[in-house]
C-alpha cells in the first residue's frame, strides 16, 4: 500500500471507529501514522510503542514530511503519558533536543502541499494542543480542511476533525470570536463527526456567553454520542462539558467528564484533559459543600503535579482547596502562579479562570480594590476577543463582593445599567451633574459615579467627547442656523475644540465662541453637548 493509500485507510478507520491496518514495521512514516491511530483509539501503550519505533527507524536523510510526522506522533502519544521533568524528556536521544515538537518546527518550511505533508502539519498542531502548548499551536499554519484527501471533488470526512482542531486552538487561546467564525458552515455527513462539531460549538458558545445554544448542543451530544471508547467519541462528551462549565453548569459538566473519563482517575483522557476534568470535579464538590469529596478529587490532580502538561491546572485546583480551607493568602499565591504559567503557555481561557480565582482570594483577604483592578483588565481583554463568559464571571465575582465591574470601553449602551442609561440620556441632552441629580433624585456623589461609568462605556474622557461620538449627522436640517454656524457645528461634531475649529475655518477663536453661543440660543439649548444632541436628532428625523 502506498503512503497516501495507507493514510486514507487509517483515517477511514478513525472516522469509522475501526481498527487501523497494520503498519509496515520498517517504514517510519507508517509507524507514526499507526501511532496516531492507536492514540485516537485510546490504546495509549501501543501509541507510545509505535511512536518510539517510528523515531528509531528514521534515517539521517528522511524527508521532512516523514520526520515531522514521526516527531508529532511521539508528542501526541506523550500527551497521554504521565510525564515528569521537561519537554526534552519526551524523546531523549531520539530527536536532536529530545523535544519532538520544538525539533519539528525548523522542518516545516521544507514541507510541500501534498496530503502527507498536510497531515504532518495537522498532527503537529494536534500534538502541541494536546500537550497544552497552546501558544505554540496557535502559531502554526494549519491545513485547509477543504483540501484533505479530495476525491471526486469532495474532501475526506476527517476534514471536520481538521476544522475542529483550528477552532479548539483559537478557543483555548482565548480567541473565542475567531473560533466561532472558524466553525461557521462546518458540518459532516459522518454522524460521529457531526456530533464532534456540535460539541466544539458548545465549548465555543459557552465561552461566548451564549447559554441557551451551548446547553442545547451539549444536550444533543449527550443524547446521541456513542460510548466514549475512542478519543473522538470521548472528546464529544469532554468538549460539551467544557461548554457547560463556561455557562456555570458545573454539575452537568462534571457528569459529562465522568462519562468521558472511564474511571475515577479519568484514565481514558489525555493528561491535560484529565487534569482539567479532575479540577472540574473538585469545583463541583466544593459547589455542593462536600469538602471531603473535593479533597479526594484534588488529591488525584496532585498526582499529576510533576507533568509539564498539568502544572497550571494543579495550581488552580490547589488554590480552590486552600481558599475553601480559609487560607486566602496561599490561595492567592497559587492562583497567581497558575495564571502566570497558563499565560506563558498560551492557555488564555485557563489564565482567565486563574484570574477569577485570584480575585476571589484577594477579596477574601480584604484586597477587594486590587481584585477589581485585575478583573477590569482581564474583562477588557476578554471582551475584545469574544470571551464573554470571562466578562460575565468577572461581573459575578465583583457583585458577590458588593462591587461592580466598570462598563468596558466600546460596549456603549449595552454595557450600561438602566439607571446609567438614564444618566447618559440626560448627559447627551446637555444637563449638568447638578441638574441630573435633581431630575433623578440622586446625590451628587452618585451622579459623578454614574457619569464616569457612562464615559467609560463609550471610551470618552468627557461629556463633550461623548456627544461628538454620536452617529454622524448632516447639519443641513438646521435651517435656523446660518451657513457659518452650521459649519462650526459640523466641526464641533468631529470632537474639535474652539482653537482647532478656528484654524480649520480660518476665523478667530472669539468668532467661533460667538457662533456657538448663537447656535445654542437658536436651538434652545445651553451647552455644546446640547447642540450636538439636537443636530443628531434632527438628522435622524430626516
BATIRO-793198 format. One record per residue (C-alpha): x, y, z. Coordinates in nm, 2 decimals. Layout:
N
[site [X,Y,Z]];
...
END
This chain:
542
[site [0.00,0.00,0.00]];
[site [0.14,0.34,-0.09]];
[site [0.18,0.63,0.15]];
[site [-0.15,0.81,0.07]];
[site [-0.34,0.49,0.05]];
[site [-0.23,0.39,0.40]];
[site [-0.31,0.74,0.53]];
[site [-0.66,0.72,0.38]];
[site [-0.72,0.37,0.53]];
[site [-0.61,0.49,0.87]];
[site [-0.83,0.80,0.86]];
[site [-1.12,0.58,0.74]];
[site [-1.07,0.36,1.05]];
[site [-1.05,0.66,1.28]];
[site [-1.38,0.81,1.14]];
[site [-1.55,0.46,1.14]];
[site [-1.43,0.37,1.49]];
[site [-1.25,0.07,1.35]];
[site [-0.90,-0.08,1.40]];
[site [-0.64,0.07,1.16]];
[site [-0.44,-0.15,0.92]];
[site [-0.11,-0.28,1.05]];
[site [0.19,-0.06,0.95]];
[site [0.50,-0.17,0.77]];
[site [0.74,-0.22,1.06]];
[site [1.03,-0.09,0.86]];
[site [0.85,0.23,0.74]];
[site [0.88,0.52,1.00]];
[site [0.60,0.71,0.83]];
[site [0.35,0.43,0.85]];
[site [0.46,0.36,1.21]];
[site [0.40,0.72,1.30]];
[site [0.05,0.72,1.14]];
[site [-0.03,0.40,1.31]];
[site [0.08,0.55,1.64]];
[site [-0.17,0.84,1.58]];
[site [-0.44,0.58,1.52]];
[site [-0.36,0.39,1.83]];
[site [-0.37,0.71,2.04]];
[site [-0.70,0.81,1.88]];
[site [-0.83,0.46,1.98]];
[site [-0.72,0.53,2.34]];
[site [-0.47,0.25,2.32]];
[site [-0.20,0.47,2.48]];
[site [0.05,0.20,2.54]];
[site [0.05,0.09,2.18]];
[site [0.06,0.46,2.07]];
[site [0.38,0.51,2.28]];
[site [0.55,0.19,2.15]];
[site [0.47,0.27,1.78]];
[site [0.58,0.63,1.81]];
[site [0.91,0.53,1.96]];
[site [0.97,0.27,1.69]];
[site [0.89,0.53,1.43]];
[site [1.16,0.76,1.56]];
[site [1.41,0.47,1.59]];
[site [1.35,0.39,1.22]];
[site [1.42,0.74,1.09]];
[site [1.72,0.76,0.86]];
[site [1.95,1.06,0.86]];
[site [1.82,1.15,0.52]];
[site [1.45,1.11,0.60]];
[site [1.25,1.38,0.41]];
[site [1.06,1.65,0.61]];
[site [0.71,1.50,0.59]];
[site [0.83,1.17,0.74]];
[site [1.04,1.33,1.01]];
[site [0.77,1.59,1.12]];
[site [0.50,1.31,1.13]];
[site [0.73,1.09,1.34]];
[site [0.81,1.38,1.58]];
[site [0.45,1.48,1.60]];
[site [0.33,1.12,1.66]];
[site [0.57,1.09,1.96]];
[site [0.45,1.41,2.11]];
[site [0.09,1.32,2.06]];
[site [0.14,0.98,2.23]];
[site [0.33,1.15,2.51]];
[site [0.03,1.38,2.58]];
[site [-0.14,1.07,2.73]];
[site [0.16,0.97,2.94]];
[site [0.24,1.06,3.29]];
[site [0.55,1.27,3.21]];
[site [0.78,1.42,3.46]];
[site [1.06,1.67,3.41]];
[site [1.10,1.89,3.10]];
[site [0.98,1.87,2.74]];
[site [1.32,1.74,2.64]];
[site [1.24,1.42,2.83]];
[site [0.97,1.32,2.57]];
[site [1.22,1.17,2.33]];
[site [1.57,1.17,2.47]];
[site [1.83,1.05,2.22]];
[site [1.56,1.01,1.95]];
[site [1.53,1.37,1.84]];
[site [1.80,1.64,1.84]];
[site [1.69,1.80,2.17]];
[site [1.46,1.54,2.30]];
[site [1.16,1.78,2.25]];
[site [1.00,1.65,1.93]];
[site [0.76,1.94,1.89]];
[site [1.04,2.20,1.91]];
[site [1.26,1.99,1.68]];
[site [0.99,1.97,1.42]];
[site [0.95,2.35,1.39]];
[site [1.26,2.41,1.17]];
[site [1.14,2.14,0.93]];
[site [0.81,2.29,0.85]];
[site [0.94,2.52,0.57]];
[site [1.05,2.21,0.39]];
[site [0.71,2.05,0.38]];
[site [0.52,2.05,0.05]];
[site [0.15,2.07,-0.01]];
[site [0.07,1.70,-0.06]];
[site [-0.17,1.52,0.16]];
[site [0.10,1.35,0.37]];
[site [0.27,1.69,0.43]];
[site [-0.07,1.84,0.53]];
[site [-0.13,1.55,0.77]];
[site [0.21,1.62,0.93]];
[site [0.10,1.98,0.99]];
[site [-0.23,1.87,1.14]];
[site [-0.07,1.61,1.37]];
[site [0.20,1.85,1.49]];
[site [-0.07,2.11,1.58]];
[site [-0.28,1.85,1.75]];
[site [0.02,1.72,1.94]];
[site [0.11,2.08,2.06]];
[site [-0.25,2.15,2.17]];
[site [-0.28,1.81,2.34]];
[site [0.04,1.89,2.53]];
[site [-0.12,2.21,2.64]];
[site [0.13,2.42,2.44]];
[site [-0.15,2.63,2.31]];
[site [0.06,2.94,2.23]];
[site [0.29,2.72,2.01]];
[site [-0.01,2.55,1.84]];
[site [-0.17,2.89,1.77]];
[site [0.14,3.00,1.57]];
[site [0.14,2.70,1.33]];
[site [0.00,2.71,0.98]];
[site [-0.29,2.46,0.97]];
[site [-0.40,2.27,0.67]];
[site [-0.71,2.37,0.48]];
[site [-0.99,2.12,0.57]];
[site [-1.14,2.16,0.22]];
[site [-0.83,2.01,0.06]];
[site [-0.80,1.69,0.28]];
[site [-0.76,1.38,0.06]];
[site [-1.00,1.52,-0.20]];
[site [-1.17,1.26,-0.42]];
[site [-1.43,1.34,-0.69]];
[site [-1.43,1.70,-0.57]];
[site [-1.51,1.61,-0.21]];
[site [-1.28,1.62,0.09]];
[site [-1.24,1.32,0.32]];
[site [-1.48,1.31,0.62]];
[site [-1.18,1.37,0.85]];
[site [-1.19,1.73,0.72]];
[site [-1.43,1.80,1.01]];
[site [-1.16,1.70,1.25]];
[site [-0.91,1.94,1.09]];
[site [-1.17,2.22,1.11]];
[site [-1.25,2.14,1.48]];
[site [-0.87,2.15,1.56]];
[site [-0.84,2.51,1.43]];
[site [-1.15,2.61,1.64]];
[site [-1.02,2.44,1.95]];
[site [-0.68,2.61,1.92]];
[site [-0.84,2.95,1.88]];
[site [-1.09,2.89,2.17]];
[site [-0.83,2.77,2.42]];
[site [-0.61,3.06,2.31]];
[site [-0.89,3.29,2.42]];
[site [-0.98,3.40,2.07]];
[site [-1.35,3.29,2.11]];
[site [-1.50,3.51,1.84]];
[site [-1.24,3.38,1.59]];
[site [-1.33,3.02,1.70]];
[site [-1.69,3.09,1.62]];
[site [-1.61,3.22,1.28]];
[site [-1.39,2.91,1.21]];
[site [-1.69,2.69,1.28]];
[site [-1.93,2.88,1.05]];
[site [-2.06,2.64,0.79]];
[site [-1.86,2.34,0.92]];
[site [-2.06,2.01,0.91]];
[site [-2.01,1.65,0.84]];
[site [-2.20,1.36,0.68]];
[site [-2.04,1.13,0.93]];
[site [-2.27,1.12,1.23]];
[site [-1.99,1.10,1.49]];
[site [-1.80,1.39,1.34]];
[site [-2.12,1.59,1.32]];
[site [-2.15,1.54,1.69]];
[site [-1.79,1.64,1.74]];
[site [-1.85,1.97,1.55]];
[site [-2.16,2.04,1.77]];
[site [-1.96,1.96,2.09]];
[site [-1.70,2.20,1.98]];
[site [-1.97,2.46,1.91]];
[site [-2.10,2.40,2.26]];
[site [-1.75,2.48,2.40]];
[site [-1.72,2.79,2.19]];
[site [-2.07,2.92,2.25]];
[site [-2.04,2.86,2.63]];
[site [-1.73,3.08,2.63]];
[site [-1.91,3.33,2.42]];
[site [-2.17,3.35,2.70]];
[site [-2.45,3.20,2.48]];
[site [-2.60,2.96,2.74]];
[site [-2.91,2.86,2.55]];
[site [-2.74,2.73,2.24]];
[site [-2.44,2.59,2.44]];
[site [-2.68,2.39,2.66]];
[site [-2.89,2.27,2.36]];
[site [-2.59,2.14,2.18]];
[site [-2.45,1.98,2.49]];
[site [-2.78,1.80,2.54]];
[site [-2.78,1.67,2.18]];
[site [-2.42,1.55,2.22]];
[site [-2.51,1.37,2.54]];
[site [-2.82,1.22,2.39]];
[site [-2.67,1.10,2.06]];
[site [-2.30,1.03,2.12]];
[site [-2.19,0.66,2.13]];
[site [-2.00,0.52,2.42]];
[site [-1.68,0.71,2.47]];
[site [-1.45,0.44,2.35]];
[site [-1.23,0.65,2.13]];
[site [-1.07,0.99,2.15]];
[site [-1.33,1.14,1.91]];
[site [-1.63,0.99,2.10]];
[site [-1.49,1.08,2.44]];
[site [-1.40,1.42,2.31]];
[site [-1.76,1.49,2.23]];
[site [-1.85,1.45,2.60]];
[site [-1.55,1.64,2.71]];
[site [-1.59,1.94,2.48]];
[site [-1.96,1.96,2.57]];
[site [-1.87,1.95,2.94]];
[site [-1.63,2.25,2.89]];
[site [-1.92,2.44,2.72]];
[site [-2.14,2.37,3.02]];
[site [-1.88,2.48,3.28]];
[site [-1.83,2.80,3.09]];
[site [-2.20,2.89,3.15]];
[site [-2.18,2.79,3.51]];
[site [-2.34,2.44,3.49]];
[site [-2.07,2.28,3.70]];
[site [-2.29,1.98,3.79]];
[site [-2.38,1.90,3.43]];
[site [-2.02,1.94,3.32]];
[site [-1.90,1.71,3.60]];
[site [-2.14,1.44,3.48]];
[site [-2.01,1.45,3.13]];
[site [-1.64,1.45,3.24]];
[site [-1.71,1.13,3.44]];
[site [-1.87,0.97,3.13]];
[site [-1.58,1.07,2.91]];
[site [-1.30,0.97,3.16]];
[site [-1.37,0.60,3.22]];
[site [-1.29,0.59,3.59]];
[site [-1.20,0.80,3.90]];
[site [-0.86,0.89,3.75]];
[site [-1.02,0.98,3.41]];
[site [-0.76,0.75,3.27]];
[site [-0.91,0.74,2.92]];
[site [-0.82,1.11,2.87]];
[site [-0.51,1.29,2.77]];
[site [-0.32,1.44,3.07]];
[site [-0.43,1.80,3.00]];
[site [-0.80,1.69,2.98]];
[site [-0.76,1.46,3.28]];
[site [-0.62,1.74,3.49]];
[site [-0.89,1.99,3.39]];
[site [-1.16,1.72,3.44]];
[site [-1.04,1.65,3.79]];
[site [-1.02,2.02,3.87]];
[site [-1.38,2.05,3.74]];
[site [-1.49,1.76,3.97]];
[site [-1.31,1.93,4.26]];
[site [-1.50,2.25,4.19]];
[site [-1.83,2.06,4.16]];
[site [-1.78,1.90,4.50]];
[site [-1.69,2.24,4.66]];
[site [-2.00,2.40,4.50]];
[site [-2.22,2.13,4.67]];
[site [-2.04,2.18,5.00]];
[site [-1.88,1.84,5.00]];
[site [-1.53,1.93,5.11]];
[site [-1.42,1.57,5.17]];
[site [-1.51,1.48,4.81]];
[site [-1.33,1.79,4.69]];
[site [-1.01,1.70,4.87]];
[site [-1.03,1.34,4.73]];
[site [-1.06,1.48,4.37]];
[site [-0.78,1.73,4.44]];
[site [-0.55,1.46,4.56]];
[site [-0.59,1.29,4.22]];
[site [-0.50,1.62,4.05]];
[site [-0.19,1.65,4.27]];
[site [-0.07,1.31,4.13]];
[site [-0.02,1.50,3.80]];
[site [0.19,1.78,3.95]];
[site [0.52,1.67,3.81]];
[site [0.39,1.67,3.45]];
[site [0.48,1.98,3.24]];
[site [0.13,1.95,3.09]];
[site [-0.07,1.98,3.41]];
[site [0.12,2.23,3.62]];
[site [-0.12,2.53,3.57]];
[site [-0.42,2.31,3.64]];
[site [-0.27,2.16,3.96]];
[site [-0.20,2.51,4.09]];
[site [-0.56,2.63,4.02]];
[site [-0.70,2.33,4.20]];
[site [-0.47,2.38,4.49]];
[site [-0.59,2.74,4.51]];
[site [-0.96,2.63,4.52]];
[site [-0.88,2.39,4.81]];
[site [-0.68,2.65,5.00]];
[site [-0.95,2.91,4.97]];
[site [-1.21,2.66,5.09]];
[site [-0.99,2.60,5.40]];
[site [-0.98,2.97,5.46]];
[site [-0.62,3.02,5.37]];
[site [-0.67,3.32,5.13]];
[site [-0.31,3.43,5.12]];
[site [-0.18,3.09,5.00]];
[site [-0.48,3.05,4.77]];
[site [-0.39,3.39,4.61]];
[site [-0.03,3.28,4.56]];
[site [-0.13,2.96,4.39]];
[site [-0.38,3.13,4.17]];
[site [-0.12,3.39,4.07]];
[site [0.13,3.12,3.98]];
[site [-0.13,2.93,3.79]];
[site [-0.22,3.24,3.58]];
[site [0.15,3.32,3.51]];
[site [0.21,2.96,3.39]];
[site [-0.11,2.95,3.18]];
[site [-0.03,3.28,3.01]];
[site [0.32,3.16,2.93]];
[site [0.18,2.85,2.76]];
[site [-0.09,3.05,2.57]];
[site [-0.37,2.89,2.77]];
[site [-0.57,3.21,2.79]];
[site [-0.91,3.07,2.89]];
[site [-0.73,2.90,3.18]];
[site [-0.54,3.21,3.26]];
[site [-0.88,3.40,3.29]];
[site [-1.00,3.13,3.53]];
[site [-0.69,3.17,3.74]];
[site [-0.75,3.55,3.75]];
[site [-1.11,3.49,3.87]];
[site [-0.97,3.26,4.15]];
[site [-0.70,3.52,4.24]];
[site [-0.97,3.79,4.27]];
[site [-1.18,3.56,4.49]];
[site [-0.88,3.50,4.71]];
[site [-0.78,3.87,4.72]];
[site [-1.14,3.97,4.82]];
[site [-1.13,3.71,5.10]];
[site [-0.80,3.86,5.21]];
[site [-0.96,4.21,5.22]];
[site [-0.79,4.31,4.89]];
[site [-1.10,4.40,4.70]];
[site [-0.96,4.71,4.53]];
[site [-0.67,4.52,4.37]];
[site [-0.91,4.24,4.27]];
[site [-1.13,4.49,4.10]];
[site [-0.84,4.64,3.90]];
[site [-0.72,4.30,3.79]];
[site [-1.07,4.18,3.69]];
[site [-1.12,4.50,3.50]];
[site [-0.81,4.44,3.29]];
[site [-0.89,4.08,3.23]];
[site [-1.25,4.16,3.13]];
[site [-1.14,4.43,2.89]];
[site [-0.92,4.19,2.70]];
[site [-1.17,3.91,2.72]];
[site [-1.44,4.14,2.57]];
[site [-1.20,4.23,2.28]];
[site [-1.16,3.86,2.19]];
[site [-1.52,3.75,2.24]];
[site [-1.45,3.56,2.56]];
[site [-1.77,3.70,2.71]];
[site [-1.80,3.42,2.97]];
[site [-1.49,3.56,3.14]];
[site [-1.65,3.91,3.14]];
[site [-1.97,3.76,3.29]];
[site [-1.76,3.57,3.56]];
[site [-1.57,3.89,3.65]];
[site [-1.90,4.08,3.70]];
[site [-2.04,3.80,3.91]];
[site [-1.73,3.78,4.13]];
[site [-1.73,4.15,4.20]];
[site [-2.11,4.16,4.25]];
[site [-2.07,3.89,4.52]];
[site [-1.83,4.13,4.70]];
[site [-2.06,4.43,4.67]];
[site [-1.86,4.58,4.38]];
[site [-1.92,4.64,4.01]];
[site [-1.72,4.60,3.70]];
[site [-1.68,4.93,3.52]];
[site [-1.85,4.93,3.18]];
[site [-1.60,4.81,2.92]];
[site [-1.48,5.07,2.67]];
[site [-1.66,5.02,2.35]];
[site [-1.96,4.84,2.50]];
[site [-2.16,5.17,2.48]];
[site [-2.53,5.14,2.56]];
[site [-2.51,4.76,2.61]];
[site [-2.26,4.80,2.89]];
[site [-2.48,5.03,3.10]];
[site [-2.74,4.96,3.36]];
[site [-3.09,5.11,3.33]];
[site [-3.01,5.39,3.56]];
[site [-2.68,5.46,3.38]];
[site [-2.87,5.48,3.05]];
[site [-3.10,5.75,3.21]];
[site [-2.79,5.94,3.31]];
[site [-2.64,5.91,2.97]];
[site [-2.95,6.04,2.81]];
[site [-2.95,6.35,3.03]];
[site [-2.58,6.40,2.97]];
[site [-2.64,6.40,2.60]];
[site [-2.92,6.65,2.65]];
[site [-2.66,6.88,2.79]];
[site [-2.76,6.87,3.15]];
[site [-2.50,6.93,3.42]];
[site [-2.43,6.69,3.71]];
[site [-2.64,6.90,3.95]];
[site [-2.93,6.91,3.70]];
[site [-2.91,6.53,3.66]];
[site [-2.90,6.48,4.04]];
[site [-3.22,6.69,4.08]];
[site [-3.40,6.52,3.79]];
[site [-3.33,6.17,3.91]];
[site [-3.33,6.24,4.29]];
[site [-2.98,6.12,4.33]];
[site [-2.69,6.26,4.53]];
[site [-2.41,6.45,4.35]];
[site [-2.17,6.17,4.45]];
[site [-2.39,5.90,4.29]];
[site [-2.43,6.11,3.97]];
[site [-2.05,6.15,3.95]];
[site [-2.01,5.77,3.97]];
[site [-2.27,5.71,3.71]];
[site [-2.12,5.98,3.47]];
[site [-1.77,5.82,3.50]];
[site [-1.92,5.48,3.42]];
[site [-2.11,5.62,3.11]];
[site [-1.79,5.78,2.98]];
[site [-1.60,5.46,3.04]];
[site [-1.86,5.26,2.84]];
[site [-1.82,5.50,2.54]];
[site [-1.44,5.53,2.58]];
[site [-1.48,5.90,2.62]];
[site [-1.28,6.13,2.86]];
[site [-1.55,6.40,2.87]];
[site [-1.92,6.45,2.81]];
[site [-1.83,6.67,2.51]];
[site [-1.63,6.38,2.35]];
[site [-1.92,6.15,2.43]];
[site [-2.16,6.38,2.24]];
[site [-1.91,6.40,1.95]];
[site [-1.92,6.02,1.92]];
[site [-2.29,6.01,1.83]];
[site [-2.36,5.88,1.49]];
[site [-2.25,6.12,1.21]];
[site [-2.52,6.37,1.12]];
[site [-2.60,6.62,0.84]];
[site [-2.62,6.98,0.96]];
[site [-2.85,7.07,0.67]];
[site [-3.16,7.00,0.88]];
[site [-3.07,7.31,1.09]];
[site [-3.24,7.59,0.89]];
[site [-3.25,7.82,1.19]];
[site [-2.87,7.84,1.17]];
[site [-2.66,8.04,0.93]];
[site [-2.42,7.87,0.69]];
[site [-2.13,7.98,0.91]];
[site [-2.30,7.85,1.23]];
[site [-2.37,7.51,1.06]];
[site [-2.00,7.49,0.95]];
[site [-1.89,7.55,1.31]];
[site [-2.14,7.28,1.44]];
[site [-2.01,7.04,1.18]];
[site [-1.65,7.09,1.30]];
[site [-1.77,7.06,1.66]];
[site [-1.91,6.71,1.58]];
[site [-1.56,6.59,1.50]];
[site [-1.46,6.65,1.85]];
[site [-1.26,6.96,1.77]];
[site [-1.21,7.23,2.03]];
[site [-1.25,7.60,1.97]];
[site [-0.89,7.67,1.86]];
[site [-0.90,7.38,1.62]];
[site [-1.23,7.49,1.47]];
[site [-1.09,7.84,1.43]];
[site [-0.79,7.71,1.25]];
[site [-0.99,7.48,1.02]];
[site [-1.23,7.76,0.92]];
[site [-0.98,8.04,0.91]];
[site [-1.16,8.25,1.18]];
[site [-1.07,8.37,1.53]];
[site [-1.14,8.17,1.84]];
[site [-1.37,8.45,1.96]];
[site [-1.57,8.43,1.64]];
[site [-1.61,8.05,1.70]];
[site [-1.73,8.12,2.05]];
[site [-1.98,8.38,1.92]];
[site [-2.12,8.14,1.65]];
[site [-2.15,7.86,1.91]];
[site [-2.33,8.08,2.16]];
[site [-2.58,8.19,1.89]];
[site [-2.63,7.83,1.77]];
[site [-2.72,7.73,2.13]];
[site [-2.97,8.02,2.15]];
[site [-3.14,7.94,1.82]];
[site [-3.15,7.56,1.90]];
[site [-3.29,7.62,2.25]];
[site [-3.00,7.45,2.44]];
[site [-2.74,7.58,2.69]];
[site [-2.44,7.36,2.62]];
[site [-2.22,7.24,2.34]];
[site [-2.34,6.88,2.41]];
[site [-2.69,7.00,2.36]];
[site [-2.60,7.14,2.02]];
[site [-2.47,6.81,1.91]];
[site [-2.76,6.62,2.06]];
[site [-3.02,6.85,1.88]];
[site [-2.83,6.82,1.55]];
[site [-2.82,6.44,1.58]];
[site [-3.19,6.42,1.65]];
[site [-3.28,6.64,1.35]];
[site [-3.06,6.44,1.12]];
[site [-3.22,6.12,1.23]];
[site [-3.57,6.26,1.18]];
[site [-3.48,6.35,0.82]];
END
